[in-house]
Amino acid sequence: MQTLTLFEDVKLSKGYTRSALIDIGRNTFYFIPNGLVKIIDRYNRKDNIDFLDNYKKKYIEEFKEWYDFLVSKDLVFEVTYSQIEYFEQLSNSFDYPFDIQNITILLNNKNKEYIKKIFDEKFHAITRNVGIVVADEVSLDFLGSLIKTIHNEDFLVAVQLIVKEEMMSYGKILLEAIPNGFMNIRYSSIPIEKGYFETSAYKGQWVKLSPNMLLYNEIQHYHPYFNKKLFIGGEGEIKCAPESEEIHGFLKDIRTVEQLRNIISSNSFQRYWNITKNKICICKDCEMRNMCVDNRIPIMQYANGDWQCKGNCNYNPYVAKWADEDGYVPVEECGTYSKETGFVPDKKKITALNKQIWDEDE
């Protein structure tokens, strides 16, 4: 008996209006109708129905188009059910061996000595990834000294520098001085010292989509933007992210690694870590939630446990349109808000809107 089987690095992500098939191995994705998701769910790795005999006979034309697509993209394969056991399912578990996945630092003359001190004290032990946004008043000599401190003989730390375009020549010197390719540099024309993290170059007008296994697994358990992140601001303030208004301490008061670990392990610092996309209203109806890194802060929790984020995303999953596309409407036109459950989609409104929008596109 033949059964339809998704490759293990192909993940289904069901949305309200359409769904996505995420091809993690190729770092891409495809939009598919929700009806196809039902078919795949029904037959994937099942032994009670002969997929080919039953479905092909009933929906031969519809099936052939989508089945040929799935096979041509190497998203599915056919196998007898007795052989399924030889194709092990991949775990969706997620773990990270250090306290923090990455530290982002806004470096300037106000906090530079504190920054260097934490690395002198081997604060590398809490992470292996450091991002440094360099204000242009910081001397190049100090920057070189800091990079050498970070790249000491005990730790292999990946460093990304974001510096002004005028520092390009010195950046090349730094790259040559650091062995093993553990540093890269992004050059910015933005006046960094005036608020790089408030600009579209950092925050972006759009969410960042990244179809990869590490991110997919993290999204199943945590918030992909806030989980295990640490931000150090221009005044030496310690925050979970630059978007957060809550300050958890200052570097000038930190003397040991354990002091910093105590802050990181606190409930207030980890407030957003466990808020998954499936707990965020509107996001949970989006077909792209399993590959999306969204920096909007969760600000309100409803009675059912769902959260509301600050501001709207530029994608409306109820009409499958981005804000810069013809036919886009704000999500507020697709439903109402409830104190108990957050956003409540209005099926009749959404059906009428989609008919109007997509009929006009044809």
NORZITA-V210692 format. One record per residue. N is the residue number from 1. RES is the residue in one small letter. PSI is psi in radians with two decimals (* if undefined). NEAR is the number of other ideal C-beta (glycine too) atoms within 10 Angstrom. Layout:
# NORZITA-V210692
N&RES&PSI&NEAR / N&RES&PSI&NEAR
This chain:
# NORZITA-V210692
1&m&2.21&13 / 2&q&2.53&13 / 3&t&2.58&22 / 4&l&2.35&21 / 5&t&2.20&21 / 6&l&2.46&19 / 7&f&2.57&16 / 8&e&-0.33&14 / 9&d&0.28&16 / 10&v&2.15&21 / 11&k&2.40&22 / 12&l&2.36&17 / 13&s&1.75&22 / 14&k&2.30&17 / 15&g&-3.12&20 / 16&y&-0.80&20 / 17&t&-0.58&23 / 18&r&3.06&17 / 19&s&3.01&22 / 20&a&2.45&23 / 21&l&2.00&24 / 22&i&2.00&26 / 23&d&1.53&18 / 24&i&-0.66&22 / 25&g&-0.50&14 / 26&r&0.10&13 / 27&n&0.83&12 / 28&t&3.12&12 / 29&f&2.82&20 / 30&y&2.44&14 / 31&f&2.40&13 / 32&i&2.72&23 / 33&p&2.64&13 / 34&n&-0.49&13 / 35&g&-0.61&13 / 36&l&-0.57&19 / 37&v&-0.73&19 / 38&k&-0.69&12 / 39&i&-0.82&19 / 40&i&-0.77&21 / 41&d&-0.67&11 / 42&r&-0.63&14 / 43&y&-0.32&21 / 44&n&2.06&14 / 45&r&0.43&13 / 46&k&2.62&16 / 47&d&-0.06&11 / 48&n&-0.15&9 / 49&i&2.35&14 / 50&d&1.88&15 / 51&f&-0.92&22 / 52&l&-0.82&16 / 53&d&-0.77&11 / 54&n&-0.81&12 / 55&y&-0.72&18 / 56&k&-0.73&13 / 57&k&-0.64&9 / 58&k&-0.70&9 / 59&y&0.97&14 / 60&i&-0.80&9 / 61&e&-0.86&6 / 62&e&-0.75&14 / 63&f&-0.79&17 / 64&k&-0.75&11 / 65&e&-0.86&8 / 66&w&-0.64&16 / 67&y&-0.74&20 / 68&d&-0.65&10 / 69&f&-0.83&15 / 70&l&-0.72&19 / 71&v&-0.73&12 / 72&s&-0.50&8 / 73&k&0.11&15 / 74&d&0.75&12 / 75&l&-0.47&19 / 76&v&2.85&20 / 77&f&2.80&13 / 78&e&2.48&12 / 79&v&2.65&15 / 80&t&2.58&10 / 81&y&-0.51&16 / 82&s&-0.31&10 / 83&q&-0.10&10 / 84&i&-0.65&15 / 85&e&-0.35&7 / 86&y&-0.11&7 / 87&f&1.53&13 / 88&e&2.52&8 / 89&q&2.38&9 / 90&l&2.53&13 / 91&s&2.51&8 / 92&n&0.27&13 / 93&s&2.74&8 / 94&f&2.35&17 / 95&d&2.77&7 / 96&y&2.32&14 / 97&p&-0.13&5 / 98&f&2.92&13 / 99&d&-0.67&16 / 100&i&2.43&19 / 101&q&-0.77&16 / 102&n&2.62&16 / 103&i&2.30&22 / 104&t&2.26&21 / 105&i&2.24&23 / 106&l&1.86&26 / 107&l&2.24&24 / 108&n&-3.06&20 / 109&n&-0.38&13 / 110&k&-0.58&14 / 111&n&0.03&22 / 112&k&-0.66&21 / 113&e&-0.65&12 / 114&y&-0.67&16 / 115&i&-0.84&24 / 116&k&-0.63&16 / 117&k&-0.71&15 / 118&i&-0.54&22 / 119&f&-0.51&20 / 120&d&-0.59&11 / 121&e&0.28&14 / 122&k&0.79&13 / 123&f&-0.05&22 / 124&h&-0.37&21 / 125&a&-0.33&14 / 126&i&-0.18&17 / 127&t&2.93&20 / 128&r&0.15&19 / 129&n&2.17&15 / 130&v&2.22&25 / 131&g&2.23&16 / 132&i&2.05&23 / 133&v&2.01&23 / 134&v&2.07&26 / 135&a&2.56&20 / 136&d&-0.17&14 / 137&e&-0.15&12 / 138&v&2.29&21 / 139&s&2.58&10 / 140&l&-0.56&15 / 141&d&-0.74&9 / 142&f&-0.73&16 / 143&l&-0.76&20 / 144&g&-0.71&15 / 145&s&-0.71&13 / 146&l&-0.75&23 / 147&i&-0.71&21 / 148&k&-0.63&13 / 149&t&-0.76&16 / 150&i&-0.72&21 / 151&h&1.08&21 / 152&n&3.08&13 / 153&e&-0.26&5 / 154&d&-0.43&8 / 155&f&2.50&15 / 156&l&1.82&12 / 157&v&2.27&18 / 158&a&2.22&17 / 159&v&2.31&19 / 160&q&2.21&15 / 161&l&2.40&22 / 162&i&1.96&20 / 163&v&2.90&24 / 164&k&2.66&17 / 165&e&-0.51&10 / 166&e&-0.31&10 / 167&m&0.22&19 / 168&m&-0.72&11 / 169&s&-0.70&8 / 170&y&-0.58&15 / 171&g&-0.70&21 / 172&k&-0.65&11 / 173&i&-0.74&10 / 174&l&-0.77&19 / 175&l&-0.69&14 / 176&e&-0.51&8 / 177&a&-0.35&12 / 178&i&2.07&16 / 179&p&2.89&9 / 180&n&0.21&8 / 181&g&0.57&8 / 182&f&0.38&16 / 183&m&2.47&21 / 184&n&2.78&12 / 185&i&2.32&18 / 186&r&2.32&12 / 187&y&2.35&13 / 188&s&2.42&18 / 189&s&0.03&9 / 190&i&2.47&17 / 191&p&1.56&12 / 192&i&-0.69&24 / 193&e&-0.22&17 / 194&k&0.23&10 / 195&g&1.05&13 / 196&y&-0.65&20 / 197&f&-0.15&18 / 198&e&-0.02&12 / 199&t&2.83&14 / 200&s&-0.36&9 / 201&a&-0.54&14 / 202&y&-0.95&18 / 203&k&-0.73&14 / 204&g&2.57&13 / 205&q&-0.41&9 / 206&w&2.71&15 / 207&v&2.74&20 / 208&k&2.15&13 / 209&l&2.24&15 / 210&s&1.64&13 / 211&p&1.60&23 / 212&n&2.74&14 / 213&m&-0.73&17 / 214&l&-0.80&13 / 215&l&-0.75&18 / 216&y&-0.82&21 / 217&n&-0.69&20 / 218&e&-0.71&21 / 219&i&-0.48&22 / 220&q&-0.34&15 / 221&h&-0.42&15 / 222&y&3.00&20 / 223&h&2.10&25 / 224&p&-0.36&27 / 225&y&-0.72&18 / 226&f&-0.42&22 / 227&n&2.18&21 / 228&k&0.70&19 / 229&k&2.65&23 / 230&l&2.32&23 / 231&f&2.33&19 / 232&i&2.04&22 / 233&g&-3.10&19 / 234&g&-0.37&18 / 235&e&0.13&14 / 236&g&0.19&23 / 237&e&2.51&17 / 238&i&2.11&20 / 239&k&2.88&19 / 240&c&-0.37&25 / 241&a&2.71&16 / 242&p&-0.45&19 / 243&e&-0.39&18 / 244&s&2.44&17 / 245&e&-0.25&6 / 246&e&2.20&13 / 247&i&2.29&13 / 248&h&0.08&17 / 249&g&-3.14&17 / 250&f&2.54&15 / 251&l&-0.57&20 / 252&k&-0.35&13 / 253&d&-0.02&11 / 254&i&2.19&20 / 255&r&-0.48&11 / 256&t&2.84&11 / 257&v&-0.66&16 / 258&e&-0.59&8 / 259&q&-0.75&12 / 260&l&-0.68&23 / 261&r&-0.63&15 / 262&n&-0.66&14 / 263&i&-0.83&16 / 264&i&-0.62&18 / 265&s&-0.06&10 / 266&s&2.65&12 / 267&n&-0.64&7 / 268&s&-0.68&9 / 269&f&-0.64&20 / 270&q&0.31&15 / 271&r&-0.70&16 / 272&y&-0.09&19 / 273&w&-0.74&16 / 274&n&0.19&12 / 275&i&1.72&21 / 276&t&2.90&19 / 277&k&-0.53&22 / 278&n&-0.10&13 / 279&k&0.11&18 / 280&i&2.11&23 / 281&c&2.57&22 / 282&i&-0.89&24 / 283&c&-0.69&26 / 284&k&-0.26&18 / 285&d&0.08&22 / 286&c&2.33&25 / 287&e&-0.22&26 / 288&m&0.14&23 / 289&r&-0.45&23 / 290&n&0.17&24 / 291&m&0.39&24 / 292&c&2.32&23 / 293&v&1.90&15 / 294&d&2.16&22 / 295&n&0.22&21 / 296&r&2.38&17 / 297&i&2.28&21 / 298&p&2.19&18 / 299&i&-0.29&10 / 300&m&2.33&13 / 301&q&2.30&13 / 302&y&3.00&17 / 303&a&-0.53&10 / 304&n&0.02&11 / 305&g&-0.21&10 / 306&d&2.74&21 / 307&w&2.72&21 / 308&q&2.34&17 / 309&c&2.73&18 / 310&k&2.12&11 / 311&g&2.88&9 / 312&n&2.56&13 / 313&c&2.72&20 / 314&n&0.14&15 / 315&y&2.35&23 / 316&n&1.85&27 / 317&p&-0.25&22 / 318&y&-0.40&25 / 319&v&0.03&22 / 320&a&0.86&21 / 321&k&2.47&21 / 322&w&2.78&13 / 323&a&-0.44&14 / 324&d&0.12&9 / 325&e&2.59&14 / 326&d&2.40&8 / 327&g&-0.12&16 / 328&y&2.44&15 / 329&v&2.58&17 / 330&p&2.67&10 / 331&v&-0.44&18 / 332&e&-0.40&11 / 333&e&-0.05&13 / 334&c&0.07&24 / 335&g&-2.89&19 / 336&t&2.91&10 / 337&y&2.43&13 / 338&s&2.48&13 / 339&k&-0.45&8 / 340&e&-0.73&9 / 341&t&0.05&13 / 342&g&-2.39&22 / 343&f&2.30&21 / 344&v&1.91&13 / 345&p&2.45&18 / 346&d&1.82&14 / 347&k&-0.74&12 / 348&k&-0.78&8 / 349&k&-0.78&15 / 350&i&-0.72&19 / 351&t&-0.78&12 / 352&a&-0.73&11 / 353&l&-0.79&20 / 354&n&-0.65&18 / 355&k&-0.78&10 / 356&q&-0.84&13 / 357&i&-0.86&17 / 358&w&-0.45&14 / 359&d&-0.63&8 / 360&e&-0.53&9 / 361&d&-0.43&10 / 362&e&*&4
